Amino acid sequence: MYVTISDFINEWKREAVLTQKVLDGLTDDSLQQQVYPEGRTLGRIAWHLTASIPDYLAHFGLKIEKAVNEENVPASAKEIADTFKKLSEEAALAIEQQWSDDSLSQTQNAFGREETNAQILMGLIKHIVHHRGQLTILIRQAGLKPFGVYGPPKEDWVNLGVTNPPL
């Protein structure tokens, strides 16, 4: 758990870089890939992951600008990726400026549970990671090579000298 704002910011920035690489690999066509017929599209999930950052933080008292036109999924993968970069940087700045290390131990109602602000920030990262995982599956289904978030995708195992990658 985070005991300092700096602890959170360091992890947030690492996870934002990984998420940015996933988003940078999207194409406009890939945004239409669906989970299942009538299900959410890759674009909808990518936009939700992006646009929900300021909404989540505002819910817990931080002042931060919402995503522009947050109700409508952009048709441009670049717009989603660029917006994520902007919002993730603004989120880090808002947290650094508006909360202190002491703020992390304060509790709030977080979706029906009492949680510390440190737990709430961990929830934000978990939310991003959850949806990033969904994106990597849909990226593969859309015929693109996913970015290796915590390890290489199957295509890159050979670069590590592994001819029969684990299943």
Buried (B, 14 or more C-beta within 10 A) or exposed (E): EBEEBEBBBEBBEEBBEBBBBBBBBBBBEBBEBBBEEEEBBBBBBBBBBBBBBBEBBBBBEBEBEEBEEBEEBBEBBEBBBBBBBBBBEBBBEBBEEBBEBEBBEEEBEBEEEEBBBBBBBBBBBEBBBEBBEBBBEBBBEBEBEBBBBEEBBBEBBEEEEEEEBEE
